[in-house]
Amino acid sequence: MSLIEKITDEIKTAMKAREQLKLEALRSIKKELLEAQTSAKSGGKVSEDEELKILQKMVKQRKDSATIYSAQGRADLYDKEIAEADIIAGFLPAQMSPEEMEAELKNIIQEMGADSMKDMGKVMGVASKKLAGKADGKDISNTVKRLLSEG
């Protein structure tokens, strides 16, 4: 079952259960996926990697908005954004713990023979592909910087 079919099933379930917040989040996912599918460069197909990137982008947008709302003292909007981010994140693969991510990054650094900050670009290229959907890009970057500056 494709992601869009899963989302459609979830939308039906949310409609029957009258879960308005979940319904909004699911509809926004479906909208983004359909837009990606119908874009000129996709040719009607969206790969799993592209789906993951779309979902990650959506979660990041919600969290960024929540941070802004929190700073403005808008708890109602903050709660809504966080709840939507959690719903969308439910369709992403399980996230790695910081310890698992660090162990994986150490392996990548060792395999590539990277030993200084000048190798950061190469390490990030491999790490971003290998850990796509399993860890946040900002966390990966910060950990790689720390590991390379230690070594």
Z-matrix of the N, CA and C atoms (Angstrom, degrees):
N
C 1 1.456
C 2 1.526 1 108.77
N 3 1.313 2 115.59 1 128.59
C 4 1.459 3 120.18 2 -178.97
C 5 1.529 4 110.16 3 -73.81
N 6 1.309 5 115.15 4 164.74
C 7 1.466 6 120.23 5 -179.62
C 8 1.522 7 111.19 6 -62.16
N 9 1.313 8 116.53 7 -39.82
C 10 1.469 9 119.43 8 -179.08
C 11 1.535 10 110.80 9 -64.85
N 12 1.340 11 116.96 10 -35.77
C 13 1.474 12 120.40 11 177.33
C 14 1.525 13 110.43 12 -68.05
N 15 1.346 14 116.67 13 -40.13
C 16 1.470 15 120.41 14 177.10
C 17 1.528 16 110.11 15 -61.19
N 18 1.330 17 115.58 16 -44.82
C 19 1.461 18 120.71 17 -179.24
C 20 1.533 19 109.89 18 -61.78
N 21 1.335 20 116.54 19 -43.43
C 22 1.467 21 120.99 20 179.79
C 23 1.525 22 110.69 21 -61.03
N 24 1.336 23 117.19 22 -43.20
C 25 1.469 24 120.65 23 176.99
C 26 1.525 25 111.42 24 -62.34
N 27 1.333 26 115.66 25 -42.08
C 28 1.463 27 120.54 26 179.15
C 29 1.528 28 110.71 27 -64.60
N 30 1.331 29 116.70 28 -36.76
C 31 1.469 30 120.79 29 177.92
C 32 1.528 31 109.99 30 -61.69
N 33 1.336 32 116.13 31 -45.00
C 34 1.472 33 119.97 32 178.93
C 35 1.521 34 110.90 33 -60.01
N 36 1.332 35 115.71 34 -44.52
C 37 1.462 36 120.46 35 179.81
C 38 1.526 37 110.92 36 -63.25
N 39 1.311 38 116.64 37 -43.50
C 40 1.472 39 121.06 38 179.95
C 41 1.525 40 111.28 39 -65.11
N 42 1.332 41 116.35 40 -36.74
C 43 1.474 42 119.60 41 178.19
C 44 1.524 43 110.37 42 -64.80
N 45 1.331 44 115.95 43 -45.12
C 46 1.472 45 119.69 44 -179.93
C 47 1.522 46 110.97 45 -63.28
N 48 1.342 47 116.45 46 -37.47
C 49 1.466 48 121.14 47 -178.22
C 50 1.534 49 111.89 48 -84.67
N 51 1.334 50 116.90 49 -3.36
C 52 1.460 51 123.14 50 -179.19
C 53 1.535 52 112.15 51 56.42
N 54 1.328 53 115.05 52 42.61
C 55 1.471 54 121.33 53 177.69
C 56 1.528 55 108.08 54 -93.91
N 57 1.326 56 116.12 55 90.29
C 58 1.460 57 121.83 56 -171.91
C 59 1.522 58 113.19 57 -63.16
N 60 1.322 59 117.26 58 -44.46
C 61 1.465 60 120.93 59 -178.13
C 62 1.528 61 110.88 60 -63.84
N 63 1.319 62 115.81 61 -45.94
C 64 1.461 63 120.52 62 179.27
C 65 1.529 64 110.09 63 -62.94
N 66 1.297 65 116.05 64 -40.61
C 67 1.457 66 121.51 65 179.51
C 68 1.528 67 110.95 66 -61.19
N 69 1.325 68 116.82 67 -43.57
C 70 1.474 69 121.08 68 177.81
C 71 1.522 70 111.32 69 -60.41
N 72 1.322 71 116.09 70 -46.41
C 73 1.469 72 120.84 71 -178.69
C 74 1.525 73 110.49 72 -63.74
N 75 1.327 74 116.81 73 -44.15
C 76 1.465 75 120.84 74 -179.25
C 77 1.526 76 111.64 75 -65.23
N 78 1.318 77 115.98 76 -40.55
C 79 1.470 78 119.26 77 178.75
C 80 1.527 79 110.94 78 -64.60
N 81 1.321 80 116.58 79 -36.73
C 82 1.469 81 118.68 80 179.09
C 83 1.529 82 110.59 81 -68.27
N 84 1.324 83 117.74 82 -35.96
C 85 1.473 84 120.65 83 175.88
C 86 1.514 85 109.25 84 -62.81
N 87 1.332 86 115.73 85 -49.15
C 88 1.469 87 119.96 86 -177.95
C 89 1.525 88 110.60 87 -60.28
N 90 1.319 89 116.92 88 -41.14
C 91 1.459 90 121.42 89 179.11
C 92 1.522 91 110.71 90 -59.86
N 93 1.325 92 116.85 91 -48.36
C 94 1.475 93 120.83 92 -179.59
C 95 1.525 94 111.16 93 -62.19
N 96 1.326 95 116.98 94 -42.46
C 97 1.469 96 120.77 95 -179.42
C 98 1.528 97 111.05 96 -66.21
N 99 1.332 98 116.78 97 -41.50
C 100 1.464 99 119.69 98 178.85
C 101 1.526 100 111.15 99 -66.47
N 102 1.324 101 116.66 100 -39.02
C 103 1.465 102 119.65 101 177.19
C 104 1.525 103 110.56 102 -62.61
N 105 1.330 104 116.54 103 -41.12
C 106 1.463 105 120.02 104 179.02
C 107 1.528 106 110.34 105 -65.64
N 108 1.330 107 115.50 106 -37.96
C 109 1.465 108 121.16 107 -178.98
C 110 1.523 109 111.35 108 -66.77
N 111 1.307 110 117.02 109 -37.63
C 112 1.463 111 120.24 110 -175.75
C 113 1.527 112 113.55 111 -91.84
N 114 1.338 113 116.30 112 -1.25
C 115 1.467 114 117.81 113 178.89
C 116 1.524 115 109.77 114 -67.27
N 117 1.298 116 115.89 115 153.69
C 118 1.469 117 122.07 116 -174.72
C 119 1.524 118 112.33 117 -60.41
N 120 1.336 119 118.15 118 -36.37
C 121 1.452 120 119.63 119 -174.48
C 122 1.529 121 113.95 120 -81.70
N 123 1.336 122 118.55 121 -14.96
C 124 1.463 123 119.69 122 -177.30
C 125 1.522 124 113.02 123 -84.08
N 126 1.296 125 117.46 124 -25.76
C 127 1.455 126 120.30 125 -178.97
C 128 1.519 127 113.09 126 66.66
N 129 1.315 128 117.59 127 27.80
C 130 1.461 129 121.13 128 177.19
C 131 1.511 130 114.28 129 86.90
N 132 1.313 131 118.10 130 -2.97
C 133 1.464 132 121.73 131 180.00
C 134 1.524 133 110.13 132 -122.49
N 135 1.328 134 115.36 133 141.45
C 136 1.452 135 121.19 134 175.42
C 137 1.529 136 106.65 135 -123.84
N 138 1.336 137 116.35 136 121.01
C 139 1.462 138 120.02 137 -178.72
C 140 1.533 139 110.27 138 -72.41
N 141 1.327 140 115.45 139 164.80
C 142 1.465 141 119.89 140 178.31
C 143 1.520 142 110.91 141 -61.22
N 144 1.340 143 116.36 142 -38.45
C 145 1.467 144 120.38 143 178.61
C 146 1.520 145 110.64 144 -60.77
N 147 1.330 146 115.95 145 -43.50
C 148 1.472 147 119.78 146 179.43
C 149 1.521 148 110.43 147 -65.35
N 150 1.339 149 116.82 148 -39.46
C 151 1.467 150 120.28 149 177.77
C 152 1.525 151 110.02 150 -60.59
N 153 1.335 152 116.54 151 -44.34
C 154 1.463 153 120.68 152 178.99
C 155 1.530 154 111.04 153 -60.68
N 156 1.330 155 115.52 154 -43.45
C 157 1.469 156 119.42 155 179.90
C 158 1.519 157 110.98 156 -62.49
N 159 1.322 158 116.55 157 -40.50
C 160 1.466 159 120.97 158 179.22
C 161 1.530 160 109.93 159 -62.93
N 162 1.335 161 116.42 160 -47.38
C 163 1.463 162 120.16 161 -179.22
C 164 1.528 163 111.19 162 -64.29
N 165 1.332 164 116.77 163 -42.02
C 166 1.464 165 119.93 164 178.73
C 167 1.527 166 110.82 165 -62.39
N 168 1.325 167 115.93 166 -41.64
C 169 1.463 168 120.75 167 179.48
C 170 1.529 169 109.79 168 -62.17
N 171 1.326 170 116.59 169 -41.90
C 172 1.459 171 120.64 170 -179.93
C 173 1.527 172 111.41 171 -64.47
N 174 1.334 173 116.85 172 -42.96
C 175 1.466 174 120.29 173 178.86
C 176 1.527 175 109.36 174 -62.78
N 177 1.334 176 116.52 175 -44.56
C 178 1.463 177 120.93 176 -179.69
C 179 1.532 178 110.69 177 -61.50
N 180 1.334 179 117.20 178 -42.97
C 181 1.466 180 120.34 179 178.40
C 182 1.525 181 110.97 180 -59.14
N 183 1.344 182 115.77 181 -44.52
C 184 1.475 183 119.97 182 -179.07
C 185 1.526 184 110.53 183 -63.72
N 186 1.330 185 116.62 184 -42.32
C 187 1.462 186 119.65 185 -178.73
C 188 1.526 187 111.19 186 -68.38
N 189 1.333 188 116.77 187 -38.62
C 190 1.463 189 120.16 188 176.78
C 191 1.527 190 110.49 189 -62.61
N 192 1.327 191 116.02 190 -43.62
C 193 1.470 192 120.21 191 178.34
C 194 1.523 193 110.29 192 -62.99
N 195 1.322 194 116.78 193 -41.26
C 196 1.462 195 121.07 194 -179.71
C 197 1.525 196 110.52 195 -61.44
N 198 1.318 197 116.54 196 -39.70
C 199 1.465 198 120.67 197 178.72
C 200 1.528 199 110.39 198 -62.05
N 201 1.309 200 115.79 199 -43.13
C 202 1.471 201 120.25 200 178.80
C 203 1.524 202 110.38 201 -63.87
N 204 1.343 203 116.73 202 -46.46
C 205 1.462 204 120.28 203 179.88
C 206 1.523 205 111.62 204 -61.94
N 207 1.318 206 116.09 205 -37.60
C 208 1.457 207 120.46 206 179.09
C 209 1.526 208 109.97 207 -63.48
N 210 1.328 209 116.04 208 -43.96
C 211 1.466 210 120.74 209 179.44
C 212 1.530 211 111.46 210 -63.50
N 213 1.340 212 116.81 211 -29.69
C 214 1.460 213 121.41 212 -179.75
C 215 1.524 214 112.50 213 -89.06
N 216 1.334 215 116.36 214 -0.35
C 217 1.458 216 120.06 215 178.95
C 218 1.518 217 113.78 216 74.94
N 219 1.335 218 116.57 217 25.26
C 220 1.473 219 120.88 218 179.67
C 221 1.529 220 109.64 219 -100.48
N 222 1.329 221 116.82 220 76.61
C 223 1.460 222 122.41 221 -176.28
C 224 1.528 223 112.06 222 -60.58
N 225 1.339 224 117.11 223 -34.75
C 226 1.464 225 120.22 224 -179.14
C 227 1.532 226 111.01 225 -62.20
N 228 1.332 227 116.82 226 -47.02
C 229 1.461 228 120.72 227 179.95
C 230 1.524 229 111.38 228 -72.55
N 231 1.334 230 116.19 229 -34.13
C 232 1.467 231 121.02 230 177.28
C 233 1.527 232 109.19 231 -59.53
N 234 1.326 233 116.99 232 -49.94
C 235 1.471 234 121.56 233 -178.62
C 236 1.529 235 111.45 234 -60.12
N 237 1.329 236 116.56 235 -40.56
C 238 1.466 237 121.35 236 -179.97
C 239 1.526 238 110.41 237 -62.97
N 240 1.331 239 117.04 238 -46.92
C 241 1.469 240 121.19 239 -178.59
C 242 1.533 241 111.19 240 -63.88
N 243 1.322 242 116.79 241 -42.49
C 244 1.471 243 120.65 242 179.95
C 245 1.529 244 109.83 243 -65.21
N 246 1.332 245 117.28 244 -41.94
C 247 1.464 246 120.76 245 179.31
C 248 1.526 247 110.46 246 -62.79
N 249 1.337 248 117.62 247 -42.64
C 250 1.464 249 120.77 248 177.97
C 251 1.526 250 110.86 249 -65.11
N 252 1.321 251 117.19 250 -40.81
C 253 1.469 252 120.92 251 178.45
C 254 1.531 253 109.95 252 -60.08
N 255 1.336 254 117.03 253 -41.45
C 256 1.463 255 120.82 254 179.33
C 257 1.527 256 111.59 255 -65.09
N 258 1.325 257 116.81 256 -40.37
C 259 1.464 258 120.90 257 178.84
C 260 1.526 259 110.20 258 -63.48
N 261 1.329 260 116.46 259 -46.40
C 262 1.470 261 121.20 260 -179.59
C 263 1.518 262 110.09 261 -65.57
N 264 1.328 263 117.44 262 -41.75
C 265 1.473 264 121.56 263 -179.96
C 266 1.520 265 111.47 264 -62.38
N 267 1.321 266 117.28 265 -23.16
C 268 1.462 267 120.90 266 177.98
C 269 1.525 268 113.06 267 -63.23
N 270 1.321 269 117.44 268 -17.95
C 271 1.468 270 121.46 269 178.98
C 272 1.533 271 112.11 270 -95.40
N 273 1.327 272 116.50 271 -2.99
C 274 1.462 273 120.95 272 176.99
C 275 1.527 274 109.54 273 -89.19
N 276 1.330 275 117.71 274 156.58
C 277 1.464 276 119.55 275 175.00
C 278 1.530 277 109.27 276 -61.56
N 279 1.326 278 115.67 277 159.62
C 280 1.459 279 119.87 278 179.55
C 281 1.530 280 109.60 279 -57.70
N 282 1.321 281 115.23 280 135.34
C 283 1.462 282 120.28 281 -179.31
C 284 1.527 283 110.40 282 -77.58
N 285 1.321 284 115.56 283 144.71
C 286 1.463 285 121.27 284 178.23
C 287 1.523 286 109.17 285 -75.38
N 288 1.329 287 115.45 286 148.79
C 289 1.459 288 119.08 287 173.30
C 290 1.529 289 107.47 288 -74.42
N 291 1.332 290 117.98 289 159.45
C 292 1.473 291 119.59 290 178.30
C 293 1.528 292 112.40 291 -56.24
N 294 1.333 293 116.59 292 -35.20
C 295 1.471 294 120.44 293 -179.67
C 296 1.523 295 110.69 294 -68.13
N 297 1.341 296 116.90 295 -44.03
C 298 1.467 297 120.61 296 178.87
C 299 1.528 298 110.44 297 -63.33
N 300 1.333 299 116.09 298 -42.30
C 301 1.457 300 120.41 299 -179.87
C 302 1.529 301 109.99 300 -62.98
N 303 1.327 302 117.22 301 -44.63
C 304 1.463 303 120.44 302 -178.92
C 305 1.531 304 110.65 303 -63.13
N 306 1.339 305 117.47 304 -40.99
C 307 1.468 306 120.58 305 179.01
C 308 1.526 307 110.31 306 -62.87
N 309 1.326 308 116.54 307 -43.04
C 310 1.466 309 121.33 308 179.81
C 311 1.524 310 110.50 309 -64.43
N 312 1.334 311 116.78 310 -42.46
C 313 1.458 312 120.58 311 179.27
C 314 1.524 313 111.91 312 -65.81
N 315 1.337 314 116.94 313 -37.29
C 316 1.469 315 119.97 314 176.48
C 317 1.518 316 110.37 315 -61.25
N 318 1.354 317 116.23 316 -40.97
C 319 1.476 318 120.55 317 177.79
C 320 1.531 319 110.70 318 -61.91
N 321 1.328 320 116.32 319 -45.25
C 322 1.473 321 120.70 320 -179.09
C 323 1.530 322 109.85 321 -62.32
N 324 1.326 323 116.33 322 -44.86
C 325 1.466 324 120.47 323 -179.84
C 326 1.529 325 110.29 324 -61.72
N 327 1.321 326 115.89 325 -42.03
C 328 1.469 327 120.22 326 -179.63
C 329 1.531 328 111.03 327 -66.59
N 330 1.341 329 116.88 328 -44.58
C 331 1.466 330 121.17 329 179.76
C 332 1.525 331 111.30 330 -60.19
N 333 1.325 332 116.67 331 -37.18
C 334 1.458 333 120.76 332 -177.04
C 335 1.522 334 112.70 333 -85.72
N 336 1.315 335 116.93 334 -9.66
C 337 1.456 336 120.32 335 -178.31
C 338 1.520 337 112.45 336 69.01
N 339 1.323 338 116.83 337 25.61
C 340 1.461 339 120.88 338 -179.51
C 341 1.526 340 109.08 339 -74.82
N 342 1.329 341 115.99 340 137.45
C 343 1.459 342 118.60 341 -178.53
C 344 1.527 343 114.76 342 -138.52
N 345 1.325 344 116.83 343 1.34
C 346 1.465 345 118.38 344 178.76
C 347 1.526 346 109.80 345 -151.33
N 348 1.315 347 114.72 346 174.25
C 349 1.462 348 120.77 347 -178.43
C 350 1.530 349 112.48 348 -63.54
N 351 1.315 350 117.92 349 -22.88
C 352 1.470 351 119.73 350 -179.70
C 353 1.534 352 111.22 351 -67.20
N 354 1.339 353 117.32 352 -17.72
C 355 1.470 354 121.75 353 178.66
C 356 1.529 355 112.25 354 -91.52
N 357 1.310 356 117.13 355 2.62
C 358 1.465 357 121.02 356 -174.72
C 359 1.533 358 112.60 357 -57.07
N 360 1.319 359 117.44 358 -43.70
C 361 1.461 360 120.87 359 -178.79
C 362 1.517 361 112.36 360 -59.13
N 363 1.331 362 116.81 361 -44.99
C 364 1.473 363 120.80 362 179.48
C 365 1.525 364 110.58 363 -63.62
N 366 1.333 365 115.67 364 -45.69
C 367 1.469 366 120.45 365 -178.85
C 368 1.523 367 110.40 366 -63.39
N 369 1.326 368 117.04 367 -43.86
C 370 1.469 369 120.97 368 -179.15
C 371 1.526 370 111.26 369 -63.54
N 372 1.330 371 117.64 370 -37.61
C 373 1.460 372 120.80 371 178.62
C 374 1.516 373 111.87 372 -59.36
N 375 1.320 374 116.02 373 -47.76
C 376 1.468 375 121.29 374 -179.98
C 377 1.529 376 110.15 375 -70.02
N 378 1.331 377 116.39 376 -46.03
C 379 1.464 378 121.00 377 -176.56
C 380 1.528 379 111.42 378 -63.16
N 381 1.317 380 117.25 379 -40.55
C 382 1.463 381 120.46 380 -179.07
C 383 1.519 382 111.12 381 -62.89
N 384 1.323 383 116.80 382 -40.11
C 385 1.463 384 119.67 383 178.77
C 386 1.523 385 111.21 384 -70.62
N 387 1.329 386 116.01 385 -44.02
C 388 1.460 387 120.73 386 -175.34
C 389 1.533 388 112.52 387 -69.64
N 390 1.313 389 116.27 388 -33.22
C 391 1.467 390 120.25 389 -176.11
C 392 1.522 391 113.00 390 -105.46
N 393 1.325 392 117.06 391 13.32
C 394 1.467 393 120.99 392 -178.64
C 395 1.519 394 111.20 393 -54.76
N 396 1.307 395 116.03 394 126.97
C 397 1.459 396 121.41 395 177.98
C 398 1.511 397 114.27 396 82.28
N 399 1.339 398 116.80 397 -14.23
C 400 1.461 399 119.92 398 -177.37
C 401 1.516 400 112.62 399 -100.80
N 402 1.341 401 115.84 400 -16.78
C 403 1.465 402 120.26 401 -179.68
C 404 1.523 403 108.79 402 -151.78
N 405 1.308 404 115.77 403 151.79
C 406 1.461 405 121.91 404 179.43
C 407 1.521 406 110.13 405 -73.01
N 408 1.325 407 116.78 406 137.14
C 409 1.455 408 121.86 407 -178.03
C 410 1.520 409 113.35 408 -58.12
N 411 1.337 410 116.56 409 -37.59
C 412 1.459 411 120.98 410 179.76
C 413 1.534 412 110.36 411 -65.89
N 414 1.338 413 116.42 412 -40.46
C 415 1.468 414 120.66 413 178.16
C 416 1.525 415 110.70 414 -65.67
N 417 1.334 416 116.21 415 -41.32
C 418 1.468 417 120.74 416 178.49
C 419 1.527 418 108.82 417 -60.18
N 420 1.327 419 116.57 418 -49.26
C 421 1.462 420 121.89 419 -178.38
C 422 1.523 421 111.58 420 -59.13
N 423 1.318 422 117.38 421 -47.75
C 424 1.464 423 120.75 422 -179.18
C 425 1.520 424 111.42 423 -62.40
N 426 1.333 425 116.86 424 -40.31
C 427 1.459 426 120.57 425 -179.37
C 428 1.524 427 110.97 426 -68.88
N 429 1.332 428 117.19 427 -41.68
C 430 1.467 429 120.86 428 177.98
C 431 1.529 430 109.37 429 -61.51
N 432 1.324 431 117.65 430 -44.91
C 433 1.474 432 121.05 431 178.74
C 434 1.532 433 110.22 432 -57.56
N 435 1.322 434 115.59 433 -46.55
C 436 1.456 435 120.05 434 -177.99
C 437 1.529 436 110.83 435 -63.74
N 438 1.336 437 116.83 436 -45.41
C 439 1.461 438 120.52 437 -178.12
C 440 1.528 439 111.68 438 -65.67
N 441 1.316 440 116.59 439 -40.54
C 442 1.467 441 119.03 440 -178.98
C 443 1.534 442 111.72 441 -72.16
N 444 1.316 443 117.29 442 -33.03
C 445 1.458 444 118.51 443 -179.59
C 446 1.539 445 110.46 444 -76.42
N 447 1.338 446 116.93 445 -25.73
C 448 1.475 447 120.10 446 175.76
C 449 1.519 448 110.80 447 -71.16
N 450 1.360 449 113.94 448 -40.39
C 451 1.468 450 119.97 449 -175.21
C 452 1.456 451 110.40 450 -78.43
